[in-house]
Amino acid sequence: MVLGLGTDAGHHRAVRSAASSEAERHDLMARKPQALLQWDIYRAAAKATWIGTVEAADADAAIEVAAKEYNVPDPRRLIAVQRR
């Protein structure tokens, strides 16, 4: 429960969204695809070694892409750093 709101605050929101038109609900539910960011991929070791650059929405996805693209057997040893 959020302080300052009555117990029916959640109910009020549910009623309001149920009364909205079908087009408004569709617009709210439709998500825009995230822009792909560039990530530098490094192999973690005593000294990090740059492997390459990939495009992905987030760091976890970048590591998955890099593991496949650069044929890395253990993706847990990879580090993704967003390029600016």
C-alpha positions in Angstrom: 0.0 0.0 0.0 1.4 3.4 -1.0 1.2 6.0 1.8 -1.2 8.8 1.2 -3.5 6.7 -1.1 -6.7 5.1 0.1 -7.3 1.4 -0.1 -9.3 1.9 -3.2 -6.5 3.7 -5.2 -5.7 0.6 -7.2 -9.4 0.0 -7.9 -9.7 3.6 -9.2 -6.9 3.0 -11.7 -8.4 -0.3 -12.9 -11.8 1.2 -13.5 -10.2 4.1 -15.4 -8.2 1.9 -17.7 -11.2 -0.4 -18.3 -13.2 2.6 -19.5 -10.6 3.7 -22.0 -11.1 3.0 -25.7 -9.6 0.0 -27.5 -7.2 2.2 -29.5 -5.8 3.8 -26.3 -5.2 0.4 -24.7 -3.5 -0.8 -27.8 -1.2 2.2 -27.9 -0.3 1.7 -24.3 0.5 -2.0 -24.8 2.5 -1.6 -28.0 6.2 -1.3 -27.1 8.6 0.4 -29.4 11.6 -1.8 -30.1 14.7 -0.7 -28.2 17.4 0.9 -30.3 20.5 -1.4 -30.5 23.5 -0.1 -28.7 27.1 -0.8 -29.5 29.1 -2.8 -27.0 32.8 -3.6 -26.8 33.3 -7.2 -25.7 36.3 -8.2 -23.5 37.5 -11.6 -22.3 38.0 -11.4 -18.5 41.5 -12.6 -17.5 44.5 -11.2 -15.6 44.4 -8.6 -18.3 41.2 -8.0 -20.2 41.5 -8.7 -23.9 39.3 -6.9 -26.4 37.5 -9.4 -28.6 35.3 -7.2 -30.7 32.2 -5.0 -31.0 28.5 -6.2 -31.2 25.1 -4.5 -31.3 22.5 -5.4 -28.7 19.8 -3.9 -26.5 21.6 -4.5 -23.2 24.8 -6.0 -21.8 23.4 -9.5 -21.2 22.2 -9.7 -24.8 25.6 -8.3 -26.0 27.4 -11.1 -24.2 25.1 -13.8 -25.8 25.6 -12.3 -29.2 29.4 -12.1 -28.8 29.6 -15.7 -27.5 27.9 -16.9 -30.7 29.6 -14.5 -33.1 33.1 -15.0 -31.7 32.7 -18.7 -30.9 33.5 -18.3 -27.1 32.9 -21.5 -25.3 32.3 -19.9 -21.8 30.3 -16.6 -22.1 30.6 -16.1 -18.3 34.2 -15.0 -19.0 33.0 -12.1 -21.2 32.5 -8.4 -20.2 30.4 -6.0 -22.2 31.1 -2.2 -22.1 28.8 0.2 -23.8 30.4 2.4 -26.4 29.7 6.1 -26.3 
